[in-house]
């Protein structure tokens, strides 16, 4: 019950603080450095619709894991407080942005990414008992993780641009492609190690596609970055599909 209450409060705080209903939208806060036109790595505004799916999924998971049937489940016990930590960190990140503490937002989102990676490790060590658990636990947390990989990259770029980072003389497009390559590498690593789990790949690719859309249709325009983002998204999806097929074949053989 404590996990449920903590999760609900954190989700509500994050929803209100994001500016969806009242206040300043995230893309307009912190000097606008997190907006769709702020850096080459910034996803288009449509990308942020994924938060609705993440919040609904995490709320559904919080309610489901509090039911009597899950109270003695060892897997849920291991996940519970890490889930709460991730939601609290998300709310704190939103607060830091709304308070124009852009530099502080970066270490917060990095810690959030670490927490979500820890959750992924826990999920990887044991299989869900049924489809409901697979959707609410593995699916919701996977979506959350994949999106935060992209958000961390965008947040890092925003902080560097705000600080006046000149890229050590390298063209901004070179840095953008390198960052996208790192994000894709993380997605591929998750796919291979996780046996082709679909949720992280979907949300990570969703974010990368929207980076591509933003660079090909909005400012700052960059055909190179846009194409690189789309290739990165395709690579994550293809590798995930291959990893999933191999994992399923191995499971059947076993």
N, C-alpha and C positions, 0 to 999 in steps of 0.2 A: 504493500500500500504506500509506503514511503517513496518507493521508486515511481509509482504512478503519480502521486501528488507533485513530487519534484519535477517530473517530466512535463506534466500539464502546465505548471507554473512557468517553467522555462520556455515552453513552446508559446504560451500566451504572451510572455514578455518579449520574446523575439518577434512575434507577429506584430505586436503593437509598435515596437521600436523600429521595425523595418520601414515604417511610413506608408504601409499599404492602405491603412484606414485614415490615420491622422499623422501629423508630423511631417518630417522631411524624408522623402524616399532615399534609400541608400545611395543611389547613383548621383543624387544631388548633394549629399552630405560630404563632409571632409574636403571642401573646396572643389567638389566635382571630380576628384581624381579617380573615383571608382566608376565613373560613368562610361557608357558604351563608346564614347569618342575621346577618352582620356589617354589611352596608350594603345600600342599595336596588339597587346595581348588581351585587351578588354573584350569580353563577349558582347554581342548585341543585346539590347534590352529584353528581347523575347526570351533569352536564355533563363532569366530569373523566374519564369513561370514554373520551373522545376521545383521551386521551394514549396509550392502547394502540394505536390506529390510527396515530397520528403516529410513535410509537417504532418500530413494526413497519415502517412505510413508509420511515422514514429509515434504518433498519438495512438494509432491502432495497436502498435506493438506494446506500448505502455499499458493499455487497458487489458490486452490479452495476457501479458505475462503476470498480471496481478490476479487473474482468476485462480480459484482454488486448485485446479488441475495442474497449474504450473508452479505452485508455491514451493514444492519440494524438488523441482527440476534443477539438476546441477548446472546444466547449460545456461539456464536463465539466471541462476544465482551469479555465475561468472560474468554474465553480460550486464546485469542490472546497474551497478554503480558506474560502470564505464559509460553506459548509455546516458545516465544522468549527467556525468561529467561533460560529455559531448554537447548536450543540450544547454547546459549552463554556460559552457565556453562560447557557444554560438550567441547566446544572449549577451554575454560580456563583450564579444566582438562587435555586435551591433551597437552597444552602448558606447564603445570606444570611438566608433565611426561617427555616431551622432554627436559626440562631444568634440569632434574635430581632432581626435588623437590618432591620426592616421599612422604615425610611426609605431604607436603602441599596438595597433590592430595587427601588425605583421607577426610579432611573436605569439600573440593570442591564437591566430589562425594556424600557425605552425604547430602549436601544442594541440589544437583541435585535430589537426591532421594525424599527429602521433597517436592520439587517443582512438581515433577511428581505425587506424592501422592495427592497434591492439585489439579492437573489437573484431576486425577481420581475421586476425590470428585465432582468436577464440572460436569464431564461427568455422574456420577452416579445420580445426582439430576434431570437430564432431559434426555429424550430419544431422539435419533437421529430421524430426520424427514423422512429420507429415507435411502436406502441401501448405496448410495454414501457417505453420511455423516457418516454412521456407519463404513464403511471401512476406509475412509480417516481420520476422527477425532478419533473415538473410537478405531478403529483397530490400527492405526499408533501409537497413544499415548500409547495404551495398550502394544504393542510390546516393545516400548521404556521403559516403567515402569518395565515390567517383567525382561528384560535383565539387567537393572541397579540394581535390587535387587541382582542378582547373581554377577554382577561386583563390587558392594559395599562389598560383603562378600570376594571376591577374593582380592580386594584392601586392605581391613583391614588385611587379612592374610599376604599380601606382606609387608605392613608397619611394622607389628609386627616381622616378620622374619628378616627384614632388621635391626630392632632395637635390635635384639638379644634376643627377648622375649623367656623365657624358659618354659612358660606354667605353672608356679607355681608348677613344678614337675609332672604335669599330662602328660601322653603320648600324642604326637601330634595327633594320630588318635582319641583320645577322644575329643580333641578340634575340630578336623575336623568334626566329626559326630555331635557335638553340633551346630556348625555353619551351617551345612547343615540342621539340624532340624529347626533352626530359619528361614532359607530361605524358607523351605517348609511351615512353620507355616505362614509366611507372604503371601505366595502364596495361602494357604488355606483360610486365612482371606479375601484376595481380592476376592476369588471365592465366598465365602459365602455372604459377604457384597455387592458384585457387581452383584449378581444374576447370577453367572456362566459366566462372560464375558470371552471369549475364548482367546483373544489376549495376555493378561498378562500371562495366564497359559502356552500358547505355548512357548513364549520366555523364561520364567523362567524355564520351564521344559527342553527346548533346552539346556540352560546353564548347568543345573544340570546333564543332560545326558552326556554332554561333559566333565564334571568333572569326572563322572564315567568312561568314556572311557579313559581319560588321566591317571587315577590312576590304571586302569586294564591293560593298554598297554604301559605306559610310566613311566619315573622316575619323582618324587619319587613314586615308586610302593606302593600301599596299597589296598589290596583286601577288607578290612573292609570299607575303605572310598569309594571305587568304588561302592560296593554293596549298601552302605548307600545312595549315591548320586542317584543311579537308583531307589531305593525305594522311596526317596523323590520326584523325578520327577513323578513317578507313582501315588503317593498320591495326588499330586497337580492336575494331570489330572483327576483322578477318582472323587475327591471332586468337581472339576469344572463341570464335566459332570452331577453329581447328582444335584448340585446347579442350573445348567442350566435347567434341566428337571423340577425341582420344580418351578423355576421362570416362565417358559413357561406355565406350568399347571395353576399356579396362575393367570397369565395374561389372559388366555383363560376363566377361571372361572369368572374373574372380568368383 
